[in-house]
């Protein structure tokens, strides 16, 4: 499912913001709702779409185009983003960056004292510019603790390779994965909406919006100055 907001000055250059809307489905007759994984990312995209649409209607839309991409098949092996990378709506060469949101509605065991954080994964793998953008807009607007715990290429969890941004990154597109970690309800039937921390979800969505807004409006597209993997 996709939505497109055309840029006012550089419409041919595209910022992709993505989240997957599938979950693991049902098991033994029990529905696995996936409120955090990835209902949280799905509703974040809807809120960001609304904000971008409002800005455009008021004559202050983004200079570059923004593609809001709801992907499916993530849980079965990043199938939706793999398909998109092979059958893009717009040329991948014109896609300047991907901001991917997957699980931003809870906190994990390493942050029991505060949910004022987010894991940032992959922002510096391909582009120093993208890393700086994430850091700078957070300092200016949201002031979350940007946790790079899982950004290490040798991290045994391999989260960088486990969500949809990877299919953009492996095609040389600067990509960042926003994430808040796993918890006891991860891939369980108990991942329900009443456990979502909405204040934290709101703030993390605002960070994602700020990153997208900066990417869409800055003078130059982020430079690919690293080799990635």
Secondary structure, DSSP 8 states (H G I E B T S, - for coil): -EEEE--SSEEEEEEEEEEE----EEETTEEE--IIIIIHHHHHHHHHHHHHHHHHHTT---SEEEEEEEE--GGGTSHHHHHHHHS-SS-GGGEEEEEEE---SS--GGGTT---EEEEESTTTS-HHHHHHHHHHIIIII--EEE-TT--TT-TT-GGGSSTTHHHHTTT--EEEEE----TTTTSTT--GGG--HHHHHHHHHHHHHHHHHHHHSSS-----S---
